[in-house]
Amino acid sequence: MQIAKLYSAIRAEANKVIVGQEEVFVQLFIALLAGGHVLMEGVPGTAKTLMAKTLAYLVQAPINRVQFTPDLMPSDIVGTNVFDMSSSQFRLRRGPIFTGVLLADEINRAPAKTQAALLEAMEERRVTIDGEEHALPEPFFVIATQNPLEYEGTYPLPEAQLDRFLFKINVTYPEVAAETEMLTRYHHGFDPHNLVATGLKPLIKPEHLTAVRQLIRQVKVEPGILDYIIQLALASRSARDLALGGSPRASVSVLLASKVYAALQGRDYVIPDDVKTVVPPVYRHRIILKPEAALDGLDADGVMARLLKRVEVPR
C-alpha cells in the first residue's frame, strides 16, 4: 500500500534526528493518522519536544508549544476578542491552539478550568470564544506531556479528559547504545533547534493527510475482530484488579489505531496482532487499578497483558 511506503520514508527521515525513541515516534505517527491525540509521560530530557517538532516538520504542519503553568488562563490558549481602537471594533486575537500540532507541555500543571479549555478543541476540532464558534485547522493534533515524578503543584487530569487522548505513551530512557549514538551526534554538531541543517526532508503536506485517512478507512475489519475488541473492553470492566475498565471510546480507539497499524504494515485488513499492538497505549490511561492491585505491584500494562492472554483470539 502507498501508506506503507510513506511510513518507511517517515521512519527513515526521523532516524536522522530521533535516537532511541523510534517506537515512541511510530506511535505518534499512528495517532496522527488516526485523528487522535497523545499524552506523553516521561522525565525531562527524553526528546519529547524534539519528536513533536520532527513529526510536525515531516508533515509540514505548523506547531505551537504552550508551557502550562498554574496561572495559565483559558484565553491564553484559545484566544480572545480585543478592542481595536483604530476601527472601533472587536477583533479576534487567536491563541496558540489555532495550529496544526499543539505541544501542551506539562499539561497537569494548569488548573482544571484551563485544562477544560482543551476538551472542546480535542473532541470537536473547534473552540467557542464569546459565544462564537471558530473551526481549528486540519489536521489538529494535540501532544500533551506530563512529568511522572513531580506531583507538587500539579492538577491531575480528570478521567473525562484522559479519555479524549487516543494514546498514552510512556517515554523511558534510551538504551546505552542509543545514548552513545546521541552523544556522538551532538559531538559532531547536531543542533535540535535547526532541523533543516540535519538534512530532514518534509514528506507530505497537511492537506494530503485527509486523503491518507480516507485510504485507512477502507482497511477491512472482520466481524470476529470487532467482537475481539468488544470482548477486551468487557473483560476490563469485569477484571477484579480494576476499579474502572475501558470505555466505549476505548474500543473505538483500538479499532481506529488497529486499522492504521495494519495499513502501515502494507495490509488492507486487520489481524488480531494489530489489536494486541495498540491495546497498551490505548488502555493504560483509561483504566484505574484498585488500591490492593497497585500495592501488589501491578500496573495498567500488566493488567491488560493478562487480559490479552485470557480473551480468546479470533481465528
Secondary structure, DSSP 4 states (H G I P E B T S, - for coil): -HHHHHHHHHHHHHTTT--S-HHHHHHHHHHHHHT--EEEEE-TTSSHHHHHHHHHHHTT--EEEEE--TT--HHHHHEEEEEETTTTEEEEEE-TTSSSEEEEETGGGS-HHHHHHHHHHHHHSEEEETTEEEEPPSS-EEEEEE-SS--TT--PPPHHHHTT-SEEEEE-PPPHHHHHHHHHHHHTT--TT-GGGGT------HHHHHHHHHHHHT-B--HHHHHHHHHHHHHHHH-TTEEE---HHHHHHHHHHHHHHHHHTT-SB--HHHHHHHHHHHHTTT-EE-HHHHHTT--HHHHHHHHHHHSPPP-
